[in-house]
Amino acid sequence: MRAVIQRTVSSSVVIGGVCHGEIGRGMTVLLGITYGDTEEDIEWLCRKIVNLRIFDDREGVMNLPIREVDGDILVISQFTLYASTKKGNRPSYVKAAVPDISVPLYGKFLERLENILGKQVKKGIFGADMKVIIVNDGPVTIVIDTKNRE
């Protein structure tokens, strides 16, 4: 699993001209799923996201996790995080898991993230044509890959 996490002032996802999910201060998580991803990856990544100390404390130092600032999370499925651009100019997405594999894992990821965070997570719709509006705070952008834990 690969996640691009952005600390945000606000973020929203629009599908078919309708706002499907919106948050204020918090994180936007773009999530890619590949073959071989497991529930162990979900558990590790969800805990990592919720415990990331990327929010400013009183001294302006990134030292607080999302729970301590009462932030929200918006999760967007993003198969293009597994794009390969090694050959030619048209990206290949063969490393992105097919929907039969990725849809159930995406659902489990959302469920586990909500459980660890202790509140509802906003989300897009898997496979939909989404317009994602992100106001990045900082900017702070973190990339985490469960295959590179060390």
The 8 nearest C-alpha neighbors of each residue, nearest first, counted from 0:
[[1, 32, 145, 31, 144, 33, 36, 2],
 [0, 2, 144, 31, 143, 30, 145, 32],
 [3, 1, 30, 143, 29, 142, 4, 31],
 [2, 4, 142, 29, 28, 141, 143, 5],
 [5, 3, 28, 141, 140, 27, 2, 142],
 [4, 6, 140, 27, 26, 139, 7, 135],
 [7, 5, 26, 139, 136, 135, 25, 140],
 [6, 8, 135, 136, 9, 25, 26, 134],
 [7, 9, 24, 136, 134, 23, 135, 25],
 [10, 8, 23, 7, 134, 24, 22, 133],
 [9, 11, 133, 22, 132, 21, 134, 23],
 [12, 10, 21, 132, 20, 131, 22, 13],
 [11, 13, 131, 20, 130, 19, 18, 123],
 [14, 12, 18, 130, 17, 19, 129, 16],
 [15, 13, 129, 17, 16, 19, 18, 128],
 [14, 16, 17, 13, 129, 128, 18, 130],
 [15, 17, 14, 13, 18, 130, 19, 129],
 [18, 16, 13, 14, 15, 19, 12, 20],
 [19, 17, 13, 20, 12, 14, 16, 11],
 [18, 20, 13, 12, 17, 14, 123, 21],
 [21, 19, 121, 12, 11, 18, 122, 123],
 [20, 22, 11, 10, 12, 121, 19, 23],
 [23, 21, 10, 9, 71, 11, 24, 73],
 [22, 24, 9, 8, 25, 10, 71, 21],
 [25, 23, 8, 70, 9, 7, 71, 22],
 [24, 26, 70, 71, 7, 72, 6, 23],
 [27, 25, 6, 72, 7, 5, 28, 73],
 [26, 28, 73, 5, 72, 4, 74, 29],
 [27, 29, 4, 74, 3, 30, 73, 75],
 [28, 30, 75, 3, 2, 77, 76, 74],
 [31, 29, 2, 76, 77, 1, 28, 75],
 [30, 32, 78, 77, 1, 80, 0, 76],
 [33, 31, 0, 96, 101, 95, 1, 78],
 [34, 32, 96, 95, 94, 36, 0, 35],
 [35, 33, 96, 36, 94, 95, 32, 100],
 [34, 36, 37, 33, 96, 32, 0, 100],
 [37, 35, 34, 33, 0, 40, 32, 38],
 [38, 36, 40, 39, 35, 41, 104, 0],
 [37, 39, 41, 40, 42, 36, 104, 107],
 [38, 40, 42, 37, 41, 43, 36, 44],
 [41, 39, 37, 43, 38, 42, 44, 145],
 [42, 40, 38, 44, 39, 43, 108, 45],
 [41, 43, 39, 45, 40, 44, 38, 46],
 [42, 44, 40, 46, 41, 45, 47, 39],
 [43, 45, 47, 41, 46, 42, 40, 48],
 [46, 44, 48, 112, 42, 47, 43, 41],
 [45, 47, 49, 43, 44, 48, 50, 42],
 [46, 48, 44, 50, 45, 49, 51, 43],
 [49, 47, 45, 51, 46, 50, 44, 4],
 [50, 48, 46, 47, 51, 65, 45, 116],
 [49, 51, 64, 47, 48, 46, 52, 65],
 [52, 50, 64, 48, 53, 49, 47, 65],
 [51, 53, 64, 63, 62, 54, 61, 50],
 [54, 52, 61, 51, 63, 62, 64, 55],
 [55, 53, 61, 63, 52, 62, 64, 56],
 [56, 54, 61, 59, 60, 62, 63, 53],
 [55, 57, 59, 58, 60, 62, 63, 61],
 [58, 56, 59, 55, 60, 62, 61, 63],
 [57, 59, 56, 60, 55, 61, 62, 54],
 [58, 60, 55, 56, 57, 61, 62, 54],
 [59, 61, 55, 56, 58, 62, 57, 54],
 [62, 60, 55, 53, 54, 52, 63, 56],
 [61, 63, 52, 60, 56, 55, 54, 53],
 [62, 64, 52, 54, 53, 56, 55, 61],
 [65, 63, 52, 50, 51, 66, 67, 54],
 [64, 66, 70, 68, 67, 49, 69, 63],
 [67, 65, 69, 68, 64, 70, 116, 49],
 [68, 66, 65, 69, 64, 63, 70, 54],
 [67, 69, 70, 65, 66, 64, 63, 54],
 [70, 68, 66, 67, 65, 71, 25, 24],
 [71, 69, 25, 65, 68, 24, 66, 72],
 [70, 72, 25, 22, 26, 24, 69, 120],
 [71, 73, 26, 120, 25, 27, 121, 74],
 [72, 74, 121, 27, 122, 120, 28, 26],
 [75, 73, 28, 122, 27, 29, 121, 72],
 [74, 76, 29, 123, 122, 30, 77, 28],
 [77, 75, 30, 125, 29, 31, 78, 74],
 [78, 76, 31, 30, 79, 29, 80, 75],
 [77, 79, 31, 80, 95, 81, 76, 32],
 [78, 80, 82, 81, 77, 92, 31, 95],
 [81, 79, 78, 31, 82, 77, 1, 30],
 [82, 80, 79, 95, 94, 78, 92, 83],
 [83, 81, 92, 79, 91, 80, 90, 84],
 [82, 84, 91, 90, 85, 92, 81, 86],
 [83, 85, 90, 86, 82, 88, 91, 87],
 [86, 84, 83, 87, 90, 88, 91, 89],
 [87, 85, 84, 88, 89, 83, 90, 91],
 [88, 86, 89, 85, 84, 90, 91, 83],
 [87, 89, 90, 84, 86, 85, 91, 83],
 [88, 90, 87, 91, 84, 86, 83, 85],
 [91, 89, 84, 83, 82, 88, 92, 87],
 [90, 92, 83, 82, 93, 89, 84, 94],
 [91, 93, 82, 94, 95, 81, 83, 90],
 [92, 94, 95, 91, 96, 82, 81, 83],
 [95, 93, 92, 81, 33, 96, 34, 82],
 [96, 94, 33, 81, 93, 92, 78, 32],
 [97, 95, 33, 34, 101, 32, 100, 94],
 [96, 98, 99, 100, 101, 95, 33, 102],
 [97, 99, 101, 102, 100, 96, 103, 126],
 [100, 98, 97, 101, 102, 103, 96, 104],
 [101, 99, 98, 97, 102, 96, 103, 104],
 [100, 102, 98, 104, 96, 103, 105, 32],
 [101, 103, 105, 98, 104, 100, 99, 106],
 [104, 102, 106, 105, 101, 100, 107, 99],
 [105, 103, 107, 101, 106, 102, 108, 100],
 [106, 104, 108, 102, 103, 107, 101, 109],
 [107, 105, 103, 109, 104, 108, 110, 102],
 [106, 108, 104, 110, 105, 109, 111, 103],
 [107, 109, 105, 111, 106, 110, 41, 112],
 [110, 108, 112, 106, 107, 111, 113, 105],
 [109, 111, 107, 113, 108, 112, 106, 114],
 [110, 112, 114, 108, 113, 109, 107, 115],
 [111, 113, 109, 115, 45, 114, 110, 116],
 [114, 112, 116, 110, 118, 111, 119, 115],
 [113, 115, 111, 117, 112, 116, 110, 118],
 [114, 116, 112, 117, 113, 111, 46, 49],
 [117, 115, 113, 114, 118, 112, 49, 66],
 [118, 116, 114, 115, 113, 119, 112, 66],
 [117, 119, 113, 116, 120, 114, 115, 71],
 [118, 120, 113, 121, 117, 116, 71, 72],
 [119, 121, 72, 113, 73, 122, 118, 71],
 [122, 120, 73, 20, 72, 74, 119, 21],
 [123, 121, 74, 73, 20, 75, 120, 124],
 [122, 124, 75, 12, 125, 74, 19, 20],
 [125, 123, 127, 126, 122, 76, 75, 129],
 [124, 126, 127, 76, 123, 102, 75, 105],
 [125, 127, 124, 128, 76, 98, 129, 77],
 [128, 126, 124, 125, 129, 14, 123, 15],
 [129, 127, 14, 126, 130, 15, 124, 13],
 [130, 128, 14, 127, 13, 131, 12, 123],
 [129, 131, 13, 12, 14, 132, 128, 11],
 [132, 130, 12, 11, 129, 133, 13, 10],
 [131, 133, 11, 10, 12, 130, 134, 13],
 [134, 132, 10, 135, 9, 131, 11, 7],
 [133, 135, 9, 7, 8, 10, 136, 132],
 [134, 136, 7, 138, 133, 6, 8, 5],
 [137, 135, 138, 7, 6, 8, 139, 134],
 [138, 136, 139, 135, 6, 7, 140, 8],
 [137, 139, 136, 135, 140, 6, 5, 7],
 [138, 140, 137, 6, 5, 136, 141, 135],
 [139, 141, 5, 4, 138, 6, 142, 3],
 [140, 142, 4, 3, 5, 143, 139, 2],
 [143, 141, 3, 2, 4, 144, 140, 1],
 [144, 142, 2, 1, 3, 141, 145, 147],
 [143, 145, 1, 146, 147, 0, 2, 142],
 [146, 144, 0, 147, 148, 40, 1, 143],
 [145, 147, 144, 148, 0, 1, 40, 149],
 [148, 146, 145, 144, 149, 143, 1, 0],
 [149, 147, 145, 146, 144, 143, 43, 44],
 [148, 147, 146, 145, 144, 143, 43, 47]]
